[in-house]
Structures are given as C-alpha cells and as structure tokens.
Amino acid sequence: MAQTQRSMESRVGRKNQRYGLKGERLVAGVVPLSDDGTKVLMIQSAGPGGWVLPKGGWESDEPRAEDAACREAWEEGGIICSVKRDLGLIPDGRPANLQTENAPKASYHFFEVRVDKEETEWPEMHKRKRQWVGYAQAATALANRPELLEALNRSSLKR
C-alpha cells in the first residue's frame, strides 16, 4: 500500500466491494504481531463482539488483497504495516446468505504483518481502541469468530 496516501477518512459503503465467483464478499485482514512475536494487536469491534483483528472489504481499486488488508489496518487500528507472510484464504463459517446460493457470506484473506508504526491519530480512533495481547487472551476473544481464530492460529504468534 502506498503509505504516502493515507487518508484520515475511512471508506464506507460497498459500491466498490469485490465479490467472488459464488457471490461471497472478499475480505482482507491482518494479524499484526509485535517484533518479538509474543503479542498480537487487536482492535475493538465496531459492533458487538468485543475484540477482533483488523479486516474489511477488498475494493475494486486495490490491485491486491494485501493492499486492502494494510488499508484496513490503518483505518481501524492506526498502524502502518508491512506484509511478512500470506496466511491464505479462510471461508466464512457462519450461516450462508440465501441470496448467494449456499456460498459463504465472505471469503477472508489474511496476512501476517509487521507493525512499522503506530500512529496516535487514525480514521476510526473515536470508535475503536487497540491493545496488544498474548495468544491466550486473543484466542479467547476470537472464540466466537472461527475465521479470525483460524487466521490467528495460522500466524507465527508464539503460544
């Protein structure tokens, strides 16, 4: 992602949202690890659900899923990051949307990232807090989000 073009405005709406061949929403996210690999940065969910990993829709003007993932990390968590490893695709385990003929609601593409910088101001700072936690606390927080827990488990976060 071109770090020089960070905006203080979050993207909203889904008019530029990418969808897969089965109608599933394509979502990109990050597992941001501390330099020593013992902590992960989690963000407060915008809705109910406690703490989550930064993620959001991959949009049509973003050439690669990792571009979308790093943009979401900036908007939701205020971090500038570099992709270290592709964690692969994870299907949404929640009940399928009837309009997509039994396809998952979303397909998640996660990346393990290094946090290059934590900014003091970011687009969603007024609705999301962030915190560094160890594996056990993160896994507990993500217990009701199997796709996010799977991304965490695929990462090199030390257990």
C-alpha positions as a Markdown table, in Angstrom:
| # | Residue | x | y | z |
|---|---|---|---|---|
| 1 | Met | 0.0 | 0.0 | 0.0 |
| 2 | Ala | 1.3 | 3.5 | -0.8 |
| 3 | Gln | 1.8 | 4.7 | 2.7 |
| 4 | Thr | 2.1 | 8.3 | 1.5 |
| 5 | Gln | -1.6 | 8.4 | 0.6 |
| 6 | Arg | -3.1 | 7.6 | 4.0 |
| 7 | Ser | -6.4 | 9.3 | 4.5 |
| 8 | Met | -8.0 | 10.3 | 7.8 |
| 9 | Glu | -11.3 | 9.2 | 6.3 |
| 10 | Ser | -12.5 | 5.6 | 6.4 |
| 11 | Arg | -14.0 | 4.1 | 3.3 |
| 12 | Val | -17.7 | 3.4 | 3.8 |
| 13 | Gly | -20.3 | 1.5 | 1.8 |
| 14 | Arg | -19.9 | -1.4 | -0.6 |
| 15 | Lys | -20.2 | 0.1 | -4.0 |
| 16 | Asn | -16.6 | -0.7 | -4.8 |
| 17 | Gln | -16.7 | -4.1 | -3.0 |
| 18 | Arg | -15.2 | -7.1 | -4.7 |
| 19 | Tyr | -17.2 | -10.4 | -4.8 |
| 20 | Gly | -16.0 | -13.9 | -5.5 |
| 21 | Leu | -17.4 | -16.3 | -8.2 |
| 22 | Lys | -20.1 | -17.6 | -5.8 |
| 23 | Gly | -21.2 | -14.2 | -4.7 |
| 24 | Glu | -19.2 | -14.1 | -1.5 |
| 25 | Arg | -17.8 | -10.8 | -0.3 |
| 26 | Leu | -14.0 | -10.7 | -0.5 |
| 27 | Val | -12.5 | -9.5 | 2.8 |
| 28 | Ala | -8.8 | -8.9 | 3.6 |
| 29 | Gly | -7.3 | -8.7 | 7.1 |
| 30 | Val | -4.1 | -8.7 | 9.1 |
| 31 | Val | -2.6 | -10.4 | 12.1 |
| 32 | Pro | -0.3 | -7.7 | 13.4 |
| 33 | Leu | 2.5 | -9.1 | 15.5 |
| 34 | Ser | 4.9 | -7.5 | 17.9 |
| 35 | Asp | 8.6 | -7.6 | 16.9 |
| 36 | Asp | 9.3 | -10.5 | 19.3 |
| 37 | Gly | 6.3 | -12.4 | 18.1 |
| 38 | Thr | 4.7 | -12.7 | 21.5 |
| 39 | Lys | 1.8 | -10.3 | 21.1 |
| 40 | Val | -0.9 | -9.5 | 18.6 |
| 41 | Leu | -2.6 | -6.1 | 18.1 |
| 42 | Met | -6.3 | -6.4 | 18.4 |
| 43 | Ile | -8.9 | -3.7 | 17.8 |
| 44 | Gln | -12.3 | -3.1 | 19.4 |
| 45 | Ser | -15.1 | -4.3 | 17.2 |
| 46 | Ala | -17.3 | -1.6 | 15.7 |
| 47 | Gly | -20.4 | -3.6 | 16.5 |
| 48 | Pro | -21.0 | -6.1 | 19.3 |
| 49 | Gly | -18.3 | -8.8 | 19.6 |
| 50 | Gly | -15.5 | -7.3 | 21.8 |
| 51 | Trp | -12.0 | -7.5 | 20.2 |
| 52 | Val | -11.2 | -8.5 | 16.6 |
| 53 | Leu | -8.4 | -8.4 | 14.1 |
| 54 | Pro | -8.3 | -5.5 | 11.5 |
| 55 | Lys | -10.2 | -6.6 | 8.4 |
| 56 | Gly | -12.6 | -5.3 | 5.8 |
| 57 | Gly | -13.7 | -5.4 | 2.2 |
| 58 | Trp | -11.3 | -5.7 | -0.7 |
| 59 | Glu | -12.3 | -2.9 | -3.1 |
| 60 | Ser | -12.1 | -2.8 | -6.9 |
| 61 | Asp | -9.4 | 0.0 | -6.9 |
| 62 | Glu | -7.0 | -2.1 | -4.9 |
| 63 | Pro | -4.8 | -4.4 | -7.1 |
| 64 | Arg | -4.0 | -6.9 | -4.4 |
| 65 | Ala | -5.8 | -8.2 | -1.3 |
| 66 | Glu | -2.7 | -7.2 | 0.8 |
| 67 | Asp | -3.3 | -3.6 | -0.2 |
| 68 | Ala | -6.8 | -3.8 | 1.2 |
| 69 | Ala | -5.6 | -5.5 | 4.3 |
| 70 | Cys | -3.0 | -2.8 | 5.0 |
| 71 | Arg | -5.6 | -0.1 | 4.4 |
| 72 | Glu | -7.9 | -1.7 | 6.8 |
| 73 | Ala | -5.1 | -2.0 | 9.4 |
| 74 | Trp | -4.6 | 1.8 | 9.0 |
| 75 | Glu | -8.3 | 2.8 | 9.1 |
| 76 | Glu | -9.3 | 0.5 | 12.0 |
| 77 | Gly | -6.1 | 0.2 | 14.1 |
| 78 | Gly | -3.9 | 3.2 | 13.1 |
| 79 | Ile | -1.0 | 1.1 | 12.2 |
| 80 | Ile | 1.4 | 1.3 | 9.2 |
| 81 | Cys | 2.4 | -2.3 | 8.4 |
| 82 | Ser | 4.4 | -4.5 | 6.1 |
| 83 | Val | 3.3 | -7.9 | 5.0 |
| 84 | Lys | 5.5 | -10.7 | 6.2 |
| 85 | Arg | 3.5 | -13.7 | 5.2 |
| 86 | Asp | 0.4 | -14.7 | 3.4 |
| 87 | Leu | -1.9 | -16.7 | 5.7 |
| 88 | Gly | -4.2 | -17.8 | 2.9 |
| 89 | Leu | -7.9 | -17.9 | 2.3 |
| 90 | Ile | -10.4 | -18.8 | 5.1 |
| 91 | Pro | -14.1 | -19.4 | 4.3 |
| 92 | Asp | -16.7 | -17.7 | 6.5 |
| 93 | Gly | -18.1 | -20.4 | 8.8 |
| 94 | Arg | -21.3 | -18.5 | 9.6 |
| 95 | Pro | -24.6 | -19.5 | 8.0 |
| 96 | Ala | -24.7 | -18.8 | 4.3 |
| 97 | Asn | -26.6 | -15.8 | 2.8 |
| 98 | Leu | -29.6 | -17.2 | 1.0 |
| 99 | Gln | -29.0 | -14.8 | -1.9 |
| 100 | Thr | -25.7 | -16.4 | -2.7 |
| 101 | Glu | -26.9 | -19.9 | -3.3 |
| 102 | Asn | -25.2 | -21.5 | -0.2 |
| 103 | Ala | -21.9 | -19.7 | -0.8 |
| 104 | Pro | -20.1 | -18.4 | 2.3 |
| 105 | Lys | -21.1 | -14.8 | 3.2 |
| 106 | Ala | -17.4 | -13.9 | 2.9 |
| 107 | Ser | -14.1 | -15.3 | 1.9 |
| 108 | Tyr | -11.3 | -14.0 | 4.2 |
| 109 | His | -7.7 | -13.5 | 3.0 |
| 110 | Phe | -5.3 | -12.8 | 5.9 |
| 111 | Phe | -1.7 | -11.6 | 6.1 |
| 112 | Glu | 0.7 | -11.7 | 9.0 |
| 113 | Val | 2.2 | -8.2 | 9.2 |
| 114 | Arg | 5.0 | -6.4 | 11.0 |
| 115 | Val | 3.8 | -3.1 | 12.6 |
| 116 | Asp | 6.2 | -0.4 | 11.3 |
| 117 | Lys | 4.5 | 2.4 | 13.1 |
| 118 | Glu | 1.5 | 3.0 | 15.5 |
| 119 | Glu | 0.0 | 6.4 | 14.8 |
| 120 | Thr | -1.6 | 8.5 | 17.6 |
| 121 | Glu | -4.5 | 9.5 | 15.3 |
| 122 | Trp | -6.3 | 7.4 | 12.7 |
| 123 | Pro | -9.6 | 7.4 | 10.9 |
| 124 | Glu | -11.6 | 5.2 | 13.4 |
| 125 | Met | -9.8 | 6.2 | 16.6 |
| 126 | His | -13.0 | 7.5 | 18.1 |
| 127 | Lys | -14.9 | 4.2 | 17.7 |
| 128 | Arg | -12.1 | 1.7 | 18.1 |
| 129 | Lys | -9.5 | 1.2 | 20.7 |
| 130 | Arg | -6.5 | -1.1 | 20.2 |
| 131 | Gln | -4.5 | -3.3 | 22.5 |
| 132 | Trp | -1.5 | -5.7 | 22.4 |
| 133 | Val | -2.3 | -9.1 | 23.9 |
| 134 | Gly | -0.8 | -12.6 | 24.1 |
| 135 | Tyr | -2.1 | -15.7 | 22.4 |
| 136 | Ala | -4.4 | -16.9 | 25.2 |
| 137 | Gln | -6.2 | -13.6 | 25.5 |
| 138 | Ala | -6.5 | -13.2 | 21.7 |
| 139 | Ala | -7.8 | -16.8 | 21.3 |
| 140 | Thr | -10.4 | -16.3 | 24.0 |
| 141 | Ala | -11.6 | -13.0 | 22.4 |
| 142 | Leu | -11.9 | -14.6 | 19.0 |
| 143 | Ala | -13.6 | -17.8 | 20.2 |
| 144 | Asn | -17.0 | -16.8 | 18.6 |
| 145 | Arg | -15.3 | -15.8 | 15.3 |
| 146 | Pro | -13.9 | -19.0 | 13.8 |
| 147 | Glu | -12.4 | -17.3 | 10.7 |
| 148 | Leu | -10.4 | -14.8 | 12.8 |
| 149 | Leu | -9.3 | -17.5 | 15.2 |
| 150 | Glu | -8.1 | -19.6 | 12.2 |
| 151 | Ala | -6.1 | -16.6 | 11.0 |
| 152 | Leu | -4.5 | -16.2 | 14.4 |
| 153 | Asn | -3.7 | -19.9 | 14.6 |
| 154 | Arg | -2.0 | -19.8 | 11.1 |
| 155 | Ser | 0.2 | -16.9 | 12.2 |
| 156 | Ser | 3.6 | -17.3 | 13.9 |
| 157 | Leu | 2.4 | -15.7 | 17.2 |
| 158 | Lys | 4.2 | -17.5 | 20.0 |
| 159 | Arg | 1.8 | -19.6 | 22.1 |
